Amino acid sequence: MRHRLLLGTAAAIAVAAAALLGGVFRDSSTAGRIAPRVASEQLAAGFASGDTTSLVTQLQAEVRARPDDGEKAALLGLAYQQRARETGDASYYVKSGQVLRRAIATAPNNLLAVNGLGALALAQHRFRDAHALGLRAKKISPTTARSYGVIGDGLLELGRYDEAFAAFDAMTRLRPGLASYSRVSYARELLGDIDGAEEAMQLALDTAAGRPEPTAWTLVQLGKLSWGRGRLDAAARLYREALRVNSGYIYALDALAQVEGARGHYGRAIALERQAVAAVPLPQFVAQLGDLLVAAGKPAEAQEQFRLVGAIEQLQIANGLKIDLESALYRVDHGIRLPESLALARRARAARPSILGDDVLAWALARNGRCAEARDASERSLRLGRQDASFLFHRGMIERCLGNEDTARDWFSRALDLNPHFSLRWAPVARKAVA
């Protein structure tokens, strides 16, 4: 099944790209009433279907007037999720869950509402719930492609890769397009086939033509594939194109800041990252801003940003987001309460037994001096063949922890050969070790 996914014309990760990877999109200028089918397709894909603020107001009024209208209630639930993505305010996820559960209580086979709850579970990183909801949606309608995306996205984070890839194959057979091609791209990336990942993402870009927000999102994903191979010029070109298509697109601002930081242009990088943080203060943006300020020789300003990361995480947790994995990685990277961070990484890996969970656990174990355990976890993290410089660097640090200096240098060299700029904080460590 894995090889068919790789060689076929088909299947990919991301719409829960909107949920898993972010999906914050600016309101477009087309406000007002829209057709329910158009709204459901756009919102379910994680893109705005017009002025989302006005849409929420419109749907709230319609649901109040007709509380038994399950379709409008489901649309309202999806619109709340879009507002969460646009604003970074996780309380909208709570509102989404409330209205979607009411819709299902009225009509248990409300497919849009069940898939909406699945998308919500993905957004909140409740992947077992997402998988179960995807299966429930599939039972209601075996020919609805969206359900297979929810199933596959949940399975990926649970480390059940062959089953996830099979779900993406099914999704693409049912409905080739941005959602399925982007999922295939991510699947190929996980398996180390970066050329194939770029090919599939290019297909996704072709299907997004003429739509600013989907086009910008896809250009950024293509840029990240170039970034992962150390191709700064290509990545920057794609990020700038995304900003040209969709001015102020925050994920392009954040990604371009990363490139400028890698080039040593810290003033430009900090200005770009501040724009992203001002628009939507996501923890990853704030953390990167802190790292850029450290690199620019402004440690006091950096500490302000690092304190803000913790405050934002607490708000996310209070509104139902499961962010153990992301929090553990941030804390281990920054040397924050390492024993506690290891416990957090263990919990995260238990909930998300994926290669990402294995890598974060390996890194946490290494930073706590648990070297042999760390190597076992690292072996698991590398089992699919993913080409990720951070994974390779972590393995180098584990070998150093074990006293295997020559082997460690080999891993550091592999990381730098893949992407010499993989981390503002850790790439210099690898370069020093190799030198």
Secondary structure by P-SEA (a helix, b strand, c coil): caaaaacccccccccccccccccccccccccccccaaaaaaaaaacccccaaaaaaaaaaaaaaacccaaaaaaaaaaaaaaaaaacccaaaaaaaaaaaaaaaaacccaaaaaaaaaaaaaaacaaaaaaaaaaaaaaaccccaaaaaaaaaaaaaacaaaaaaaaaaaaaaacccaaaaaaaaaaaaaacaaaaaaaaaaaaaaaacccaaaaaaaaaaaaaaaaaacaaaaaaaaaaaaaaacccaaaaaaaaaaaaaaacaaaaaaaaaaaaaaacccaaaaaaaaaaaaaaccaaaaaaaaaaaaaaaaaaaaaccccaaaaaaaaaaaccaaaaaaaaaaaaaaacccaaaaaaaaaaaaaacaaaaaaaaaaaaaccccccaaaaaaaaaaaaaacaaaaaaaaaaaaaaaccccccccaaaaaaaac
